[in-house]
Amino acid sequence: MLFDTALRSDFLFWAASRVTRQTVVRALLATSPSVVATASDQERARITHVLESILPVSTRRLGLLNDAAVMSTLSRYDLEHIAAPTLVMSTADDLFGTFDGARYTAEHIAGARFMGYASGGHLWVGHHEEVLLQITTFLTTHESPHALSASPEQRNG
């Protein structure tokens, strides 16, 4: 109920992100405040930007509540039949508990690559640049021949 109430009010969310920032970082960003506190200035600025980018939270309320409902009722997906190149990443201390599921997913998709970090929370604090590089490398390596022959306008929609 408290979560739903906070999501209804942009002002309450804004105030909470300043007054009880650590609680918001832990609950909404699924990242230990101690990980953020020991991060570089650049990473702390990125986390602040992420928090500020959530506003207006009231327009995201129904989607966030739907995400929570869907995540609690997911059934097992037939991972063994996925043929697309797959990169799966997570951190062991992601407070949403994604690490074991991410590793399991990578183990069951043929040829999938798993990148796991011991710490960083849900936002990979301290690993942002490396994660972006890995994603860029993965996408470049697995770019389809069709995408390579398409004009920049066609690729960008």
Buried (B, 14 or more C-beta within 10 A) or exposed (E): EEEEEBBEBBEBBBEBBEEEBEEBBBBBBBBBBBBBEEBEEEBBEBBBEBBEEBBEBBEBBEEBEEEEEEEEEEEEEEBEEBEEBBBBBBBBBBBEEBBEBBBBBBEBBEEBEBBBBEBBBBBBBBBBEBBEEBEEEBEEEEEEEEEEEEEEEEEEE
